[in-house]
Amino acid sequence: MMEPQESSIRYSRWENSHPDEVHVASGPSTEEASGWQRVSQKLCSGKLGIAMKVLGGMVLFWVVFILGYVTGYYVHKCK
């Protein structure tokens, strides 16, 4: 789940002769992110993220298929 990053914007106008200054400070950068966030960002985005989602979907399909097959075998087993 993506959480909004905290940011603060400070606008200051000193005098009419000086240009306006805008300071923007965002939340933690990628270097400061925790290890799990970096791994999650790498595995869940881009081409690798798409490949992981496809692979996860295929694995989930086969797990459900095999569970259904085994369940159906024992439910409809002739006595």
PLY file of the C-alpha trace (Angstrom):
ply
format ascii 1.0
element vertex 79
property float x
property float y
property float z
element edge 78
property int vertex1
property int vertex2
end_header
0.00 0.00 0.00
1.44 3.33 -0.91
1.55 5.98 1.78
1.74 9.67 0.93
5.15 11.15 1.51
5.36 14.03 3.91
6.51 17.26 2.34
6.84 20.82 3.45
6.95 23.89 1.27
8.28 27.17 2.61
7.74 30.32 0.60
9.53 33.48 1.56
9.53 36.94 -0.05
12.23 39.18 1.30
12.07 42.44 -0.61
10.79 43.59 -3.95
14.35 43.72 -5.33
15.12 40.06 -4.56
13.52 37.17 -6.40
11.07 34.99 -4.58
12.50 31.89 -2.92
10.71 28.57 -2.66
12.15 25.75 -0.56
10.75 22.26 -0.99
11.67 19.42 1.36
10.22 16.01 0.64
10.00 12.91 2.83
12.76 10.34 3.10
14.68 9.71 -0.09
15.29 6.27 -1.57
18.65 6.09 0.21
16.89 6.55 3.56
14.13 4.07 2.79
14.12 0.83 4.73
15.37 -2.39 3.17
11.86 -3.78 2.74
10.72 -0.65 0.90
13.64 -0.89 -1.53
13.02 -4.59 -2.18
9.29 -3.98 -2.61
9.90 -1.07 -4.97
12.30 -3.14 -7.08
10.10 -6.27 -7.24
6.76 -4.51 -7.77
7.57 -1.95 -10.46
8.79 -1.98 -14.02
9.31 -5.08 -16.16
10.42 -7.15 -13.18
7.23 -6.20 -11.34
5.08 -7.31 -14.27
6.99 -10.61 -14.49
6.55 -11.19 -10.74
2.80 -10.53 -10.97
2.41 -12.90 -13.93
4.43 -15.58 -12.15
2.43 -15.09 -8.95
-0.82 -15.39 -10.89
0.31 -18.61 -12.55
1.39 -20.11 -9.23
-1.92 -19.14 -7.64
-3.83 -20.69 -10.57
-2.00 -24.02 -10.24
-2.37 -24.13 -6.45
-6.14 -23.59 -6.73
-6.34 -26.08 -9.62
-4.50 -28.82 -7.71
-6.51 -28.20 -4.52
-9.73 -28.43 -6.53
-8.56 -31.60 -8.27
-7.61 -33.34 -5.03
-10.79 -32.19 -3.28
-12.92 -33.36 -6.21
-11.14 -36.70 -6.25
-11.94 -37.42 -2.62
-15.48 -36.00 -2.75
-16.47 -38.06 -5.81
-14.44 -41.15 -4.98
-16.40 -44.35 -5.53
-16.77 -46.57 -2.48
0 1
1 2
2 3
3 4
4 5
5 6
6 7
7 8
8 9
9 10
10 11
11 12
12 13
13 14
14 15
15 16
16 17
17 18
18 19
19 20
20 21
21 22
22 23
23 24
24 25
25 26
26 27
27 28
28 29
29 30
30 31
31 32
32 33
33 34
34 35
35 36
36 37
37 38
38 39
39 40
40 41
41 42
42 43
43 44
44 45
45 46
46 47
47 48
48 49
49 50
50 51
51 52
52 53
53 54
54 55
55 56
56 57
57 58
58 59
59 60
60 61
61 62
62 63
63 64
64 65
65 66
66 67
67 68
68 69
69 70
70 71
71 72
72 73
73 74
74 75
75 76
76 77
77 78
